[in-house]
Amino acid sequence: MIARRALLAAGFAAAFSGGLAGCAGVRLEPLDVRLVDLALVEGGGLLEQRLALTLALSNPNPTDVALDGLRVALDVNGEPLARGQSGEGVVVPRLGEARARVIATVSMLDLLPGVLAMTQREGLAYRLSGTAFVAGLGGGRLAFAREGRLPRGG
């Protein structure tokens, strides 16, 4: 009876570890991440403001991708504008899209020197980059980056 239990336990352990090894070989394509909204959030001060960045996450993979965190950097005209992170989970459906909200901070000391240069250009070049932390992959990460130009208002 004890030998049978030991054999079952060994078989279970082998099957379980084989399943994990199979997961380790999973290769995910990067997510397509777009900035779809930007809003001021209460709680900022004279030298630092808080922004809510709403991101659209598109998944080109044939399986759902569960994320347990995001880290984001937003640069405008080559200068750092906002940095933020979120530990909230989101599941991006297979071949689908989900939204995520990240609270980011803007240092007014970093922003002030570039304000005049920004207003004199034809538009604002931006770069959104960061890391999506994949849940259940033992620290798996997917890097993302997107560049574009925002038209000057007015």
Backbone bond lengths (Angstrom), bond angles and torsions (degrees), N, CA, C in turn:
res aa  C-N    CA-C-N  psi(-1)  N-CA   C-N-CA  omega(-1)  CA-C   N-CA-C  phi
1 M - - - 1.449 - - 1.532 111.10 -
2 I 1.336 116.80 -43.57 1.458 120.51 179.74 1.530 109.72 -65.87
3 A 1.325 117.23 -40.46 1.470 120.95 179.08 1.529 110.29 -62.62
4 R 1.320 116.80 -38.83 1.452 120.74 179.50 1.529 110.89 -64.71
5 R 1.333 116.47 -43.58 1.471 120.44 177.68 1.520 111.37 -62.68
6 A 1.326 116.05 -41.58 1.462 120.20 179.13 1.524 110.46 -63.54
7 L 1.334 116.41 -40.77 1.461 121.25 178.61 1.535 111.12 -64.47
8 L 1.344 116.49 -43.28 1.464 120.42 177.12 1.521 111.08 -63.05
9 A 1.344 116.73 -43.07 1.466 120.60 179.56 1.520 110.66 -63.11
10 A 1.336 117.03 -41.93 1.466 120.59 179.07 1.529 110.75 -65.13
11 G 1.340 116.37 -41.41 1.467 119.97 177.91 1.514 111.77 -63.54
12 F 1.332 116.47 -42.21 1.463 121.19 178.20 1.526 110.36 -62.70
13 A 1.333 116.25 -44.57 1.467 120.18 179.89 1.522 110.97 -62.74
14 A 1.331 117.28 -40.96 1.463 120.35 179.91 1.530 110.94 -65.87
15 A 1.332 115.73 -42.63 1.469 119.61 179.09 1.514 110.69 -65.06
16 F 1.335 116.55 -42.50 1.455 121.37 -179.15 1.526 110.94 -64.80
17 S 1.345 116.87 -45.57 1.461 118.85 -179.20 1.526 110.95 -68.74
18 G 1.331 117.64 -32.32 1.465 120.21 175.94 1.511 110.86 -65.04
19 G 1.350 117.32 -37.48 1.455 121.14 177.56 1.512 111.59 -64.32
20 L 1.342 116.71 -38.91 1.463 119.55 178.59 1.517 111.07 -69.11
21 A 1.331 116.05 -37.73 1.462 118.24 179.46 1.522 109.77 -63.98
22 G 1.326 116.39 -36.63 1.457 119.61 177.52 1.516 111.42 -63.13
23 C 1.337 117.14 -38.41 1.465 121.12 179.47 1.519 111.40 -68.03
24 A 1.337 115.91 -33.74 1.463 119.06 -177.39 1.524 110.93 -64.94
25 G 1.350 117.28 -26.36 1.445 120.49 -178.85 1.523 113.61 -84.70
26 V 1.332 118.23 -0.17 1.457 121.56 -178.30 1.527 109.35 -68.16
27 R 1.323 116.18 128.79 1.466 121.63 177.38 1.517 107.92 -111.87
28 L 1.313 116.00 117.61 1.460 120.50 178.85 1.518 109.83 -99.88
29 E 1.316 115.68 138.50 1.459 120.00 171.75 1.519 108.07 -74.39
30 P 1.341 118.00 149.55 1.466 120.11 179.10 1.520 111.74 -61.32
31 L 1.316 115.56 149.30 1.457 121.49 174.51 1.520 108.99 -76.50
32 D 1.321 116.90 150.23 1.462 121.91 171.63 1.525 105.53 -92.82
33 V 1.337 116.70 118.17 1.462 121.42 -175.32 1.516 109.04 -116.65
34 R 1.347 115.41 126.24 1.465 121.66 179.65 1.520 109.98 -123.36
35 L 1.307 115.71 144.01 1.462 121.61 172.63 1.516 107.35 -83.60
36 V 1.341 117.85 119.94 1.461 120.09 -178.00 1.525 113.14 -113.15
37 D 1.335 117.43 -13.78 1.459 119.30 176.91 1.519 109.47 -160.10
38 L 1.317 114.54 152.89 1.457 123.17 -178.35 1.518 106.49 -144.25
39 A 1.336 117.85 123.70 1.467 120.23 -177.57 1.520 110.33 -143.45
40 L 1.322 115.85 144.84 1.465 120.45 174.46 1.523 109.82 -68.71
41 V 1.332 115.79 143.97 1.454 122.36 179.32 1.523 107.70 -121.11
42 E 1.309 116.21 143.37 1.463 120.10 177.21 1.521 110.13 -60.65
43 G 1.312 115.25 153.38 1.456 119.83 175.97 1.513 113.46 111.18
44 G 1.331 117.16 -1.75 1.454 120.02 177.57 1.521 110.03 -80.59
45 G 1.300 115.03 171.67 1.455 120.62 179.12 1.510 110.70 -134.10
46 L 1.304 115.86 -165.24 1.457 121.48 -177.67 1.522 111.84 -63.78
47 L 1.330 118.02 -39.69 1.456 121.09 -174.97 1.524 114.18 -101.44
48 E 1.334 116.70 -6.47 1.459 118.99 -178.88 1.517 110.11 -148.89
49 Q 1.311 115.95 134.15 1.458 121.75 177.16 1.515 109.02 -115.12
50 R 1.321 116.22 156.72 1.459 122.34 177.95 1.520 108.74 -114.28
51 L 1.326 114.93 134.79 1.459 121.74 179.75 1.522 109.88 -122.12
52 A 1.314 115.95 143.23 1.463 120.77 170.80 1.519 106.90 -97.98
53 L 1.317 116.38 116.80 1.455 122.21 176.76 1.525 107.36 -98.69
54 T 1.312 117.26 121.80 1.461 120.66 175.02 1.518 107.30 -99.49
55 L 1.324 115.45 124.12 1.457 122.03 -176.62 1.521 110.43 -112.94
56 A 1.318 116.45 139.76 1.465 122.01 170.67 1.519 106.25 -99.36
57 L 1.330 116.01 123.20 1.460 122.48 -178.81 1.519 108.44 -108.52
58 S 1.326 117.48 116.63 1.465 121.98 178.69 1.523 108.78 -105.62
59 N 1.326 115.63 132.64 1.455 122.32 -175.76 1.538 110.20 -108.41
60 P 1.353 118.46 111.53 1.462 120.86 178.28 1.533 112.85 -84.43
61 N 1.330 117.36 -1.11 1.462 122.04 -174.74 1.530 111.69 -82.80
62 P 1.347 117.46 153.42 1.462 120.87 179.61 1.528 113.70 -79.69
63 T 1.338 117.75 5.82 1.463 122.14 177.04 1.517 109.39 -131.35
64 D 1.332 115.99 154.72 1.461 120.25 174.44 1.522 109.10 -59.14
65 V 1.338 116.54 148.59 1.460 121.75 175.08 1.529 106.99 -120.97
66 A 1.336 115.82 114.66 1.459 121.77 177.97 1.521 108.50 -93.08
67 L 1.322 115.54 123.91 1.460 121.34 178.67 1.515 109.21 -108.30
68 D 1.336 116.04 143.80 1.460 118.98 174.95 1.522 111.80 -118.68
69 G 1.340 116.59 17.20 1.450 120.22 175.17 1.513 112.39 172.77
70 L 1.327 115.15 158.38 1.460 123.10 177.24 1.524 108.82 -139.23
71 R 1.319 115.66 144.35 1.461 122.25 171.13 1.519 105.88 -125.41
72 V 1.345 117.86 132.21 1.466 122.18 -171.45 1.521 111.05 -133.96
73 A 1.337 115.32 142.81 1.464 122.60 172.12 1.525 107.41 -130.13
74 L 1.328 116.32 132.55 1.457 121.99 177.89 1.526 108.13 -120.88
75 D 1.342 116.03 118.71 1.456 122.01 177.45 1.520 108.43 -111.56
76 V 1.326 116.48 143.23 1.463 122.05 177.46 1.519 108.08 -125.94
77 N 1.344 115.66 127.90 1.460 122.67 -176.84 1.527 111.63 49.78
78 G 1.325 115.69 41.55 1.458 121.73 176.10 1.512 115.57 78.86
79 E 1.312 117.47 1.27 1.464 121.51 -178.42 1.524 110.40 -112.31
80 P 1.331 117.56 142.02 1.469 119.61 177.33 1.525 110.98 -61.38
81 L 1.326 116.30 132.51 1.454 120.51 176.80 1.523 110.68 -112.40
82 A 1.321 116.79 -55.77 1.468 119.84 -175.29 1.522 110.27 -140.76
83 R 1.333 114.51 146.82 1.458 122.49 176.18 1.519 107.67 -133.25
84 G 1.333 116.50 138.22 1.455 118.64 179.97 1.508 112.30 -160.32
85 Q 1.324 113.92 170.31 1.461 120.58 177.82 1.515 109.35 -153.60
86 S 1.320 114.40 157.33 1.452 120.92 179.57 1.526 108.38 -142.14
87 G 1.313 115.97 138.16 1.454 121.42 176.41 1.520 112.00 -102.21
88 E 1.328 117.11 10.02 1.463 120.02 179.97 1.523 110.39 -78.74
89 G 1.311 115.00 142.75 1.452 120.32 -179.65 1.511 112.13 -84.65
90 V 1.320 115.03 151.01 1.462 122.11 175.03 1.534 107.06 -150.72
91 V 1.312 116.19 141.19 1.462 121.12 175.51 1.519 107.79 -107.51
92 V 1.322 115.52 122.47 1.458 121.29 177.82 1.531 106.29 -97.62
93 P 1.339 117.17 113.64 1.461 119.45 -175.03 1.529 112.66 -64.09
94 R 1.314 114.58 154.00 1.463 120.73 178.44 1.523 109.79 -55.34
95 L 1.311 116.12 130.94 1.462 122.59 179.02 1.525 111.67 52.10
96 G 1.332 116.15 33.01 1.460 121.15 -177.24 1.513 112.17 -136.26
97 E 1.322 114.89 -164.52 1.460 121.43 -174.34 1.514 110.55 -138.21
98 A 1.327 115.89 149.54 1.460 122.74 174.23 1.529 108.11 -141.38
99 R 1.305 115.93 162.87 1.467 121.62 178.18 1.524 109.17 -110.23
100 A 1.323 115.40 146.83 1.463 121.60 176.56 1.527 107.59 -138.56
101 R 1.309 115.66 147.62 1.472 121.61 179.64 1.524 108.32 -116.76
102 V 1.324 115.65 129.91 1.458 122.11 179.63 1.526 107.88 -124.65
103 I 1.330 116.42 129.41 1.460 120.41 174.75 1.525 107.79 -87.75
104 A 1.331 115.76 125.69 1.460 121.80 -177.86 1.525 109.06 -123.15
105 T 1.313 115.63 156.14 1.457 120.42 178.19 1.529 110.12 -111.15
106 V 1.321 114.47 147.14 1.456 123.06 177.75 1.517 106.81 -122.33
107 S 1.328 116.36 121.45 1.455 120.43 175.89 1.519 108.63 -82.99
108 M 1.315 116.78 120.46 1.464 120.47 -179.62 1.532 110.61 -66.18
109 L 1.327 118.08 -28.55 1.462 120.59 177.53 1.522 111.23 -66.19
110 D 1.343 117.33 -35.51 1.460 120.60 176.71 1.523 111.52 -75.98
111 L 1.315 116.74 -30.10 1.456 121.53 -173.81 1.526 113.15 -80.72
112 L 1.311 118.54 -39.67 1.468 121.75 -172.50 1.527 115.21 -56.12
113 P 1.341 120.85 -44.85 1.471 118.72 -178.54 1.526 114.32 -60.98
114 G 1.313 118.36 -27.67 1.466 120.06 -177.35 1.510 115.12 -95.06
115 V 1.328 118.70 -1.44 1.462 120.67 -174.99 1.521 111.97 -62.57
116 L 1.325 118.41 -46.37 1.466 120.29 -179.65 1.514 111.86 -63.39
117 A 1.318 117.18 -42.81 1.463 120.32 179.90 1.526 110.31 -62.97
118 M 1.310 116.95 -37.52 1.462 120.91 -179.23 1.525 111.55 -65.64
119 T 1.324 117.22 -38.88 1.460 120.07 -175.92 1.522 112.23 -76.63
120 Q 1.346 118.31 -16.80 1.451 120.88 -177.83 1.522 113.28 -93.65
121 R 1.312 117.94 -4.34 1.460 121.07 -179.39 1.521 110.42 -91.61
122 E 1.339 115.35 164.36 1.458 121.30 -179.99 1.518 113.37 -70.21
123 G 1.267 117.35 -19.78 1.457 122.37 179.74 1.508 109.00 -172.23
124 L 1.296 116.08 176.86 1.447 120.35 -179.18 1.522 109.56 -110.52
125 A 1.333 115.49 120.47 1.459 119.95 174.81 1.526 106.62 -82.01
126 Y 1.330 116.31 135.51 1.458 118.58 178.89 1.516 110.56 -130.62
127 R 1.312 114.39 157.35 1.466 121.93 174.27 1.521 107.67 -137.39
128 L 1.319 115.58 121.48 1.457 122.78 176.29 1.523 106.51 -107.57
129 S 1.311 116.64 123.15 1.462 119.63 179.74 1.518 109.03 -140.82
130 G 1.320 115.37 164.28 1.451 118.22 178.27 1.508 113.08 167.34
131 T 1.329 113.38 -162.86 1.454 122.28 -176.93 1.517 109.05 -135.29
132 A 1.336 115.93 134.08 1.460 122.18 172.17 1.522 106.48 -104.94
133 F 1.333 116.57 126.18 1.455 121.99 -178.73 1.525 109.00 -93.87
134 V 1.323 115.75 116.78 1.461 122.13 -175.31 1.524 109.67 -83.69
135 A 1.328 116.34 126.18 1.461 121.82 180.00 1.522 109.81 -70.96
136 G 1.315 115.63 141.85 1.455 120.86 172.79 1.510 116.04 78.06
137 L 1.307 119.96 5.97 1.458 120.68 177.69 1.524 111.42 -109.19
138 G 1.321 116.75 22.89 1.462 119.02 177.82 1.512 112.94 58.28
139 G 1.301 117.17 47.80 1.457 120.27 178.57 1.514 113.42 91.60
140 G 1.342 118.22 18.45 1.457 120.54 178.23 1.520 110.98 -63.02
141 R 1.315 115.99 142.51 1.462 121.51 -178.14 1.520 110.36 -135.16
142 L 1.315 115.45 145.93 1.457 122.22 174.12 1.526 107.73 -124.11
143 A 1.322 116.66 116.40 1.461 120.69 177.81 1.529 108.95 -80.70
144 F 1.334 116.12 151.14 1.460 120.72 176.50 1.516 109.66 -143.83
145 A 1.325 115.87 155.91 1.467 121.63 176.25 1.519 108.38 -158.21
146 R 1.313 115.77 143.87 1.465 122.28 177.30 1.522 107.62 -147.35
147 E 1.325 115.05 137.25 1.466 121.05 177.60 1.513 109.10 -122.71
148 G 1.315 115.07 152.15 1.458 119.44 178.74 1.515 110.61 -170.73
149 R 1.308 115.15 -170.08 1.468 121.06 -178.62 1.521 107.65 -135.82
150 L 1.326 114.73 130.02 1.457 121.09 174.74 1.521 107.74 -97.19
151 P 1.321 118.71 130.43 1.473 120.24 179.00 1.522 110.46 -67.09
152 R 1.314 115.13 147.49 1.467 121.11 178.40 1.519 108.29 -69.42
153 G 1.308 117.02 133.83 1.462 121.25 178.69 1.506 111.81 -74.75
154 G 1.311 116.22 163.99 1.442 118.48 173.58 1.456 110.95 120.66
